[in-house]
């Protein structure tokens, strides 16, 4: 831009690097938001005092309406091409939600969170294999430190009598379905914007969960508390967290997102203390500090390595 143009008060164009930095910053903030929102899920489901499958189905129905209303307000509609594009992630999404909610109502918050935190062990290599994503080797060392902190938090949780083999099996299955959802979303979404993606995928997920809800019996059989917490889950994990997850994937590697979510179990223990009255001891507090420190160093190292590679290219 010329000096005359600057003197005339014309706005200068934003340098490409500044725009990229801004997008990356927004992506990181989106990851922080989705981690906090998702960490509330298991606690809120248990607080709902209703069958997890029914909570999952009605939450998905409500979320479908919300996202489609948002899309319609922009003058757009979901097309059959959109539906075909996100069909596979939609099936994974619905099944993951139903199985996770069912498992959370048959398990302790600590067990459910610990099993879910294993997902990055599969997502990170899948991201490197399918999408050529880069993970800094030294950053991985601090990711292991963060996982160690998670183990300290969860293995030192006071027993509350809610853990069960059924809940653990559901937890493992939900974790595998989550891996399928994250990887298939990265592959199939392509350039689809967040609103269109969520408006298309949520009805598919709702239809996927419907047979499970019908098989449970009395689809409308939730308590008043159940309906209330279903709406809360709609706002936190259904709209905010899912939207932030899809948005973050445009600028943040899925491996980075996955490992950042290792903080969810530690946060889940905190929410269980505040909402369910569970006890957090000193060892768990130390573990939460280790998780936070490990994740901070991981993100800093990994993002720096990613930036160096892009500059070299």
Secondary structure, DSSP 4 states (H G I P E B T S, - for coil): --HHHHHTTPPPPPPHHHHHHHHHHHHHHHHHHHHHHHHTHHHHHHHHTS-HHHHHHHHHHHHHHHHHHHHHTTT----HHHHHHHHHHHHHHHHHHHHHHHHHTTS-HHHHHHHHTTTHHHHHHHHHHHH-----HHHHHHHHHHHHHHHHHHHTSPP-S---HHHHHHHHHHHHHHHHHHHHHHHHHTT--HHHHHHHHHHHHHHHHHHHHHHHS-TT---HHHHHHHHHHIIIIIIIIHHHHHHHTTTS-HHHHHHHTTHHHHHHHHHHHHHH-----HHHHHHHHHHHHHHHHHHHHHHHHHHHHHHH-
